[in-house]
Amino acid sequence: MSLLFQLQFTSISFLWLLGCLALGLGYAFGLYGQTSHLNTSTRNSLFALRTLTVTILSFLLFAPLIRNVDTTVEKPLIIIAQDNSASILISKTKDFNDKSYAANLKKLEKELSVDYDVRSFSFGSTVKNGLDLTFNSPVTDISSVFKLIEDQFSNRNIGALIIGSDGIYNRGPNPEYESKNLKSSIYTVALGDTIAKRDLLISNVNYNNITYLDNQFQVEVTVEAYQAQGSSSVLTVTDKSGLVFSRVVVVNSKEFRLMIPITLLAKNKGIQQYDIRLSPMSNELSVKNNNETIFVEVIDGRQKVLIIANSPHPDLTAIKQSIEVNKNYSVKVSFADEVSKTDIDEAGLLILHQLPSVSNNSQEILKMAAAKPLFYVLGAQTNVAAFSASQTILGITSTGNAQEAIASFEPDFYAFTLSDKNKQRIRNFAPLISPFGNYGLKGPGNIMISQQIGKVITKMPMLVFGEDAQRKIAVLAGEGIWRWRLEDFQENNNHEAIDELVGKTVQYLSAREDKRKFRVYSAKNAFDENEHVILNAELYNNAFELVNTPDVNISLTNRAGKSYTFIFSRTTNAYSLDAGVLPAGQYTYNARTELGKDKQTASGQFVITQQQAEFKQTRANHQLLFSMAQQSGGKMVFPAQVLDIAKLIKANENVKTVSYEDRKYEEPINLKLIFYLMLALLTVEWFSRKRIGEV
């Protein structure tokens, strides 16, 4: 780095300088011109000092600019990025020696460091500083190299990028497209073998990682084989109970690919492990890719809905069918005079059809369902007075008559939404039969549908929602919903409109609120084996306010019985834990804390899946490496030629040292050098005058 100063003169500045010099000479002559008692040398010295001082001071008054030039020289930056994934050794050629290659790569790094600024990295699942040549990363993300360059070296003089890889990537975007953003030459070292070796593998497993208890779910297994024509294998699937699927796979071509659909039954609740295995064949490249383990979370999410009716009615079947479209609900229909306490206790939602009625006041039912969400469906048999007294949402004063009412949707209902298409359908459906009388909300309530009598839209609710004693209640003031279902099918060949209305109503009413004071949950149900396991915890006091005063301890246990214990860290008002990287497998956790005298516990489970990506593609992709090198003006070489890259870079005219000039203009009065010069001139003159007695 060099630093240059230069005064910026113009013709006017030069004239001002002559004037300042004249002023300095005049001032010095007036001070020392008549001092005949001083010897000539002393007088001339003092005369020169005062002339120079006054000239500089007066010249600074006109603020001439000084140009400051700061020059920086930057060597070309050479980035070496080495693929450290497991596929390097899996797909290697017979003559490849990883130790010899590692030695040559480090020799290249040392040779380039003489003339260039060299930075070395290793990449796999992430990019790390330095050359790590253990070749054990479970995944490969080549694009992460280009992201690192963009983030850290975007404003640097990048001369060249050297990538040593087999071209196989299984994470991130296509590196060929990412490399186009780099305006430097790319030199690639083509590792691995492009010739397929004899191998049998499970290349992909497609499945839904969540299903419901007692439901069937499908797993799609893709089997591939290379150089194995005429061979056969057995594909098996096992769970903790034993063998659940088996099929013989016959390889009938040199490059064989077959997708096998498998239907399994979710028999047990919780995270279930399924081991998929292909029996090995002779002389295959690797048997690690013959196995795949998947984890499926089986949820017992079904809720029981109990419809209690005063008497048989076509509405009952219509409501039941619309609810059962969602497989998470099971529906039972009972009549008021035969319903059992057990049925009520097990139900998550009660639908009271025309209850209380004239013949059954349903007091015992309402007493047993005191804590249950309720959905009232009113009709001609409803005892309106008893209904009004049984809840605090809607009051009706009825004369005992009925009226026809068309549905009219309220625009300010936000508890849940229906599609505009289905709203329009319902508006055009036949009217329901509603109790005639005066309607009024008894407390806070949300009206979703109002009654339209003829062409008049009234404020009387047809479907209203509210809360009574911390439970949700809905009231449908009208019977005949079975007509809507038939009309929907007649006009649209489906039941989408009525199914959505009934389904979302039931879903809203039956939604379970989490009342636990201590909650622990993992960031996700399935982590990769090289991924940090993150867990969060929340603790509530009796007022349901978040607190994090006490410590929270947790124990993680895998299926082999090995336990890992941790203490959560505190966040603003909750807890968080980074358990780091753990071995693959299925884990259960048990957390505990104590708030005052109350002991709280929480448990759960998660899985860490083993990465097999590096074993699923064993043929090197040199075409990718060649394309990246060619489009950037670089070159692809093979491992034996890795040391030649130094000569190629030196011959590349685009790899040059760059010089930067930073030019600044500033007033000289701001320079400390001027201050010290003036101080020195005045000090020397003063001490000289003091010495000869002039002061």
Secondary structure in CASP SS format (residue, H / E / C, confidence):
PFRMAT SS
TARGET T0000
AUTHOR 0000-0000-0000
METHOD secondary structure of the structure
MODEL  1
M C 1.00
S E 1.00
L E 1.00
L E 1.00
F E 1.00
Q E 1.00
L E 1.00
Q C 1.00
F C 1.00
T C 1.00
S H 1.00
I H 1.00
S H 1.00
F H 1.00
L H 1.00
W H 1.00
L H 1.00
L H 1.00
G H 1.00
C H 1.00
L H 1.00
A H 1.00
L H 1.00
G H 1.00
L H 1.00
G H 1.00
Y H 1.00
A H 1.00
F H 1.00
G H 1.00
L H 1.00
Y H 1.00
G C 1.00
Q C 1.00
T C 1.00
S C 1.00
H C 1.00
L C 1.00
N C 1.00
T H 1.00
S H 1.00
T H 1.00
R H 1.00
N H 1.00
S H 1.00
L H 1.00
F H 1.00
A H 1.00
L H 1.00
R H 1.00
T H 1.00
L H 1.00
T H 1.00
V H 1.00
T H 1.00
I H 1.00
L H 1.00
S H 1.00
F H 1.00
L H 1.00
L C 1.00
F C 1.00
A C 1.00
P C 1.00
L C 1.00
I E 1.00
R E 1.00
N E 1.00
V E 1.00
D E 1.00
T E 1.00
T E 1.00
V E 1.00
E E 1.00
K C 1.00
P C 1.00
L E 1.00
I E 1.00
I E 1.00
I E 1.00
A E 1.00
Q E 1.00
D E 1.00
N C 1.00
S E 1.00
A C 1.00
S H 1.00
I H 1.00
L H 1.00
I H 1.00
S C 1.00
K C 1.00
T C 1.00
K C 1.00
D C 1.00
F C 1.00
N C 1.00
D H 1.00
K H 1.00
S H 1.00
Y H 1.00
A H 1.00
A H 1.00
N H 1.00
L H 1.00
K H 1.00
K H 1.00
L H 1.00
E H 1.00
K H 1.00
E H 1.00
L H 1.00
S C 1.00
V C 1.00
D C 1.00
Y C 1.00
D E 1.00
V E 1.00
R E 1.00
S E 1.00
F E 1.00
S E 1.00
F E 1.00
G C 1.00
S C 1.00
T C 1.00
V E 1.00
K E 1.00
N E 1.00
G C 1.00
L C 1.00
D C 1.00
L C 1.00
T C 1.00
F C 1.00
N C 1.00
S E 1.00
P C 1.00
V C 1.00
T C 1.00
D C 1.00
I C 1.00
S H 1.00
S H 1.00
V H 1.00
F H 1.00
K H 1.00
L H 1.00
I H 1.00
E H 1.00
D H 1.00
Q H 1.00
F C 1.00
S C 1.00
N C 1.00
R C 1.00
N C 1.00
I E 1.00
G E 1.00
A E 1.00
L E 1.00
I E 1.00
I E 1.00
G E 1.00
S E 1.00
D C 1.00
G C 1.00
I C 1.00
Y C 1.00
N C 1.00
R C 1.00
G C 1.00
P C 1.00
N C 1.00
P H 1.00
E H 1.00
Y H 1.00
E H 1.00
S H 1.00
K H 1.00
N H 1.00
L C 1.00
K C 1.00
S C 1.00
S E 1.00
I E 1.00
Y E 1.00
T E 1.00
V E 1.00
A E 1.00
L C 1.00
G C 1.00
D C 1.00
T C 1.00
I C 1.00
A C 1.00
K C 1.00
R C 1.00
D E 1.00
L E 1.00
L E 1.00
I E 1.00
S E 1.00
N E 1.00
V E 1.00
N E 1.00
Y E 1.00
N C 1.00
N C 1.00
I E 1.00
T E 1.00
Y E 1.00
L C 1.00
D C 1.00
N C 1.00
Q E 1.00
F E 1.00
Q E 1.00
V E 1.00
E E 1.00
V E 1.00
T E 1.00
V E 1.00
E E 1.00
A E 1.00
Y E 1.00
Q C 1.00
A C 1.00
Q C 1.00
G C 1.00
S C 1.00
S E 1.00
S E 1.00
V E 1.00
L E 1.00
T E 1.00
V E 1.00
T E 1.00
D E 1.00
K C 1.00
S C 1.00
G E 1.00
L E 1.00
V E 1.00
F E 1.00
S E 1.00
R E 1.00
V E 1.00
V E 1.00
V E 1.00
V C 1.00
N C 1.00
S C 1.00
K C 1.00
E E 1.00
F E 1.00
R E 1.00
L E 1.00
M E 1.00
I E 1.00
P E 1.00
I E 1.00
T E 1.00
L E 1.00
L E 1.00
A C 1.00
K C 1.00
N C 1.00
K C 1.00
G E 1.00
I E 1.00
Q E 1.00
Q E 1.00
Y E 1.00
D E 1.00
I E 1.00
R E 1.00
L E 1.00
S C 1.00
P C 1.00
M C 1.00
S C 1.00
N C 1.00
E C 1.00
L C 1.00
S C 1.00
V C 1.00
K H 1.00
N H 1.00
N H 1.00
N E 1.00
E E 1.00
T E 1.00
I E 1.00
F E 1.00
V E 1.00
E E 1.00
V E 1.00
I E 1.00
D C 1.00
G C 1.00
R C 1.00
Q E 1.00
K E 1.00
V E 1.00
L E 1.00
I E 1.00
I E 1.00
A E 1.00
N C 1.00
S C 1.00
P C 1.00
H C 1.00
P H 1.00
D H 1.00
L H 1.00
T H 1.00
A H 1.00
I H 1.00
K H 1.00
Q H 1.00
S H 1.00
I H 1.00
E C 1.00
V C 1.00
N C 1.00
K C 1.00
N C 1.00
Y E 1.00
S E 1.00
V E 1.00
K E 1.00
V E 1.00
S E 1.00
F E 1.00
A C 1.00
D C 1.00
E C 1.00
V C 1.00
S C 1.00
K H 1.00
T H 1.00
D H 1.00
I H 1.00
D H 1.00
E H 1.00
A C 1.00
G C 1.00
L E 1.00
L E 1.00
I E 1.00
L E 1.00
H E 1.00
Q C 1.00
L C 1.00
P C 1.00
S E 1.00
V C 1.00
S C 1.00
N C 1.00
N C 1.00
S C 1.00
Q H 1.00
E H 1.00
I H 1.00
L H 1.00
K H 1.00
M H 1.00
A C 1.00
A C 1.00
A C 1.00
K C 1.00
P C 1.00
L E 1.00
F E 1.00
Y E 1.00
V E 1.00
L C 1.00
G C 1.00
A C 1.00
Q C 1.00
T E 1.00
N C 1.00
V H 1.00
A H 1.00
A H 1.00
F H 1.00
S H 1.00
A H 1.00
S H 1.00
Q C 1.00
T C 1.00
I C 1.00
L E 1.00
G E 1.00
I E 1.00
T E 1.00
S E 1.00
T E 1.00
G E 1.00
N E 1.00
A E 1.00
Q E 1.00
E E 1.00
A E 1.00
I E 1.00
A E 1.00
S E 1.00
F E 1.00
E C 1.00
P C 1.00
D C 1.00
F C 1.00
Y C 1.00
A C 1.00
F C 1.00
T C 1.00
L C 1.00
S C 1.00
D H 1.00
K H 1.00
N H 1.00
K H 1.00
Q H 1.00
R H 1.00
I H 1.00
R H 1.00
N C 1.00
F C 1.00
A C 1.00
P C 1.00
L E 1.00
I E 1.00
S E 1.00
P E 1.00
F E 1.00
G E 1.00
N E 1.00
Y E 1.00
G E 1.00
L E 1.00
K C 1.00
G C 1.00
P C 1.00
G E 1.00
N E 1.00
I E 1.00
M E 1.00
I E 1.00
S E 1.00
Q E 1.00
Q E 1.00
I E 1.00
G C 1.00
K C 1.00
V E 1.00
I E 1.00
T E 1.00
K E 1.00
M E 1.00
P E 1.00
M E 1.00
L E 1.00
V E 1.00
F E 1.00
G E 1.00
E E 1.00
D E 1.00
A C 1.00
Q C 1.00
R E 1.00
K E 1.00
I E 1.00
A E 1.00
V E 1.00
L E 1.00
A C 1.00
G C 1.00
E E 1.00
G C 1.00
I H 1.00
W H 1.00
R H 1.00
W H 1.00
R H 1.00
L H 1.00
E H 1.00
D H 1.00
F H 1.00
Q H 1.00
E H 1.00
N H 1.00
N C 1.00
N C 1.00
H C 1.00
E H 1.00
A H 1.00
I H 1.00
D H 1.00
E H 1.00
L H 1.00
V H 1.00
G H 1.00
K H 1.00
T H 1.00
V H 1.00
Q H 1.00
Y H 1.00
L H 1.00
S H 1.00
A C 1.00
R C 1.00
E C 1.00
D C 1.00
K C 1.00
R C 1.00
K C 1.00
F E 1.00
R E 1.00
V E 1.00
Y E 1.00
S E 1.00
A C 1.00
K C 1.00
N C 1.00
A E 1.00
F E 1.00
D E 1.00
E C 1.00
N C 1.00
E C 1.00
H C 1.00
V C 1.00
I E 1.00
L E 1.00
N E 1.00
A E 1.00
E E 1.00
L E 1.00
Y E 1.00
N C 1.00
N C 1.00
A C 1.00
F C 1.00
E C 1.00
L E 1.00
V E 1.00
N C 1.00
T C 1.00
P C 1.00
D C 1.00
V C 1.00
N E 1.00
I E 1.00
S E 1.00
L E 1.00
T E 1.00
N E 1.00
R C 1.00
A C 1.00
G C 1.00
K C 1.00
S E 1.00
Y E 1.00
T E 1.00
F E 1.00
I E 1.00
F C 1.00
S E 1.00
R E 1.00
T C 1.00
T C 1.00
N C 1.00
A C 1.00
Y E 1.00
S E 1.00
L E 1.00
D E 1.00
A C 1.00
G C 1.00
V C 1.00
L C 1.00
P C 1.00
A C 1.00
G E 1.00
Q E 1.00
Y E 1.00
T E 1.00
Y E 1.00
N E 1.00
A E 1.00
R E 1.00
T E 1.00
E E 1.00
L E 1.00
G C 1.00
K C 1.00
D E 1.00
K E 1.00
Q E 1.00
T E 1.00
A E 1.00
S E 1.00
G E 1.00
Q E 1.00
F E 1.00
V E 1.00
I E 1.00
T E 1.00
Q C 1.00
Q C 1.00
Q C 1.00
A H 1.00
E H 1.00
F H 1.00
K H 1.00
Q C 1.00
T C 1.00
R C 1.00
A C 1.00
N C 1.00
H H 1.00
Q H 1.00
L H 1.00
L H 1.00
F H 1.00
S H 1.00
M H 1.00
A H 1.00
Q H 1.00
Q H 1.00
S H 1.00
G C 1.00
G C 1.00
K E 1.00
M E 1.00
V E 1.00
F C 1.00
P H 1.00
A H 1.00
Q H 1.00
V H 1.00
L H 1.00
D H 1.00
I H 1.00
A H 1.00
K H 1.00
L H 1.00
I H 1.00
K H 1.00
A H 1.00
N C 1.00
E C 1.00
N C 1.00
V C 1.00
K C 1.00
T C 1.00
V E 1.00
S E 1.00
Y E 1.00
E E 1.00
D E 1.00
R E 1.00
K E 1.00
Y E 1.00
E E 1.00
E C 1.00
P H 1.00
I H 1.00
N H 1.00
L C 1.00
K H 1.00
L H 1.00
I H 1.00
F H 1.00
Y H 1.00
L H 1.00
M H 1.00
L H 1.00
A H 1.00
L H 1.00
L H 1.00
T H 1.00
V H 1.00
E H 1.00
W H 1.00
F H 1.00
S H 1.00
R H 1.00
K H 1.00
R H 1.00
I C 1.00
G C 1.00
E C 1.00
V C 1.00
END
